[in-house]
Amino acid sequence: MNTIECEHLTRAYGKSLAVNDVSLTVPQGSIFALLGPNGAGKTTTLKTLLNLVQPTSGRVSVLGCDSTKLTKAHFRRIGYVTEEQIYPEWMTVRQLLAYYKPFYPQWDDALSDRLKVIFDLPEDRPLRRLSRGMRVKAILLSILPFHPELLVLDEPFGGLDPQVRDDFINGMLEAVASDRPNTVIISSHDIAEVERLVDWVGILLNGKLVLAEPMNSLQARFRRLEIVGPEVAARVPERLPAGWLKVERPASTVVKLVHHAYSNAPAAEAEVRTIFGEVTLKPYPMTLREIFLVHSALGRIEKE
């Protein structure tokens, strides 16, 4: 079952396409990272999911409901944290929790108490007197205790120091690990933090979705290859094989490239040796950040 399903989602602002024909699914129970550079369309996509922005064309289903028809009952099952969050600054943390609790029959006092310990927030201080990191934790503290079935986080780590990020992540995992199935979708520039959280990844470039797949599948098929042998640089074919990206020739005897179909390693290595002959071939695993940067560079080239 999928918590979110997008079919040919498009959102235009005049002649500019912020989101361009995006189709993706977010499986129930997954932690899904939506990555992309500034202006890629991440925030617009998330706002469309929650009916904060109307799609120009295409459709979105959230929790089994068309996004344009979400009701108050649906929003009781959805949590949303964004950099643009509006909150009652005059309230204290204690008042904020007391205000939100009656709206959610499923409010979990035990989870709220555990999160208070993790976040270590001053409960009697007005939100306007808290640091940005503390305000973000207060917002998360007001959301997680009702066990949202879908938690949407739009750039949640921006401007947070490392300790606050750890508190944030620990608090989120506390909720996700509860008995109720939760789905989390995160849009973030902080790829190192995202990598240790997520099990699905989508990458948006120039409004287009270039990939969306499980994290283990993504990391299994991407390798950075180093090929060493006599005059290998001169043997790089003009038309690159389908699985090759970002070929570099730092020396006449060295070729470096990114291979994005390495899940079938024997076939990938056989292809390399067919082209270069008997060479030394070293494959290196790639981090999510490295994989993202390769796609981001390609996206800039296509845009130009």
Order of alpha helices (4+ residues) and beta strands (2+ residues): beta-beta-beta-alpha-beta-beta-alpha-beta-alpha-alpha-alpha-beta-alpha-beta-alpha-beta-beta-alpha-beta-beta-beta-alpha-beta-alpha
